[in-house]
Amino acid sequence: MVDAASLHESCSGADAVVSCVGPRSNVRPGTVMSAGTAHMVAAKAAGVRRFVFQSGIGLSDGVELSRANRWLLRALWRPLFAAAIHDKAEGERVLRASALEWVIVRPVVLREAPAAGHYCGISHRSHRLWAGVNERQTAVPLVAAACVP
């Protein structure tokens, strides 16, 4: 994601790209998401038309969370992960300003666990911020978003 030339070559001929890139540490994230997204937007020249960006719940308004979890999001989550949230916000900004078709997905905490074989969208106030989502199951809606005509 940080080498624009190799990214352009890797994306050559692809209709869509899904980015699940994230930092090793959300406390010290660097710019892998914003710089990488800028390079992906430049990959439009390689023929990419749609970009699916896995962002994060920290950029959400929290409407899908309970009142208590919205408070946790604002009072604890955002201050603790401010640098990562800023980097994701910049990535989203770059993507929105691009000429690509794009989809932004904002999962809650990702957990490594065996896939359960299904996924669901989160309806209003139905999900706990800290409960997490199986990272393998997030692949299903991300790929679906890349394939929508």
HELIX and SHEET records of a PDB file:
HELIX    1   1 ALA A    4  CYS A   11  1                                   8    
HELIX    2   2 VAL A   32  ALA A   42  1                                  11    
HELIX    3   3 ALA A   43  ALA A   46  5                                   4    
HELIX    4   4 ILE A   57  LEU A   59  5                                   3    
HELIX    5   5 ARG A   67  LEU A   72  1                                   6    
HELIX    6   6 LEU A   73  TRP A   77  3                                   5    
HELIX    7   7 ARG A   78  LEU A   80  1                                   3    
HELIX    8   8 ALA A   82  ARG A   96  1                                  15    
HELIX    9   9 ALA A  139  CYS A  147  1                                   9    
SHEET    1   A 3 ALA A  16  SER A  19  0                                        
SHEET    2   A 3 ARG A  50  GLN A  54  1                                        
SHEET    3   A 3 GLU A 101  VAL A 105  1                                        
SHEET    1   B 2 LEU A 110  ARG A 111  0                                        
SHEET    2   B 2 VAL A 133  ASN A 134  1                                        
END                                                                             
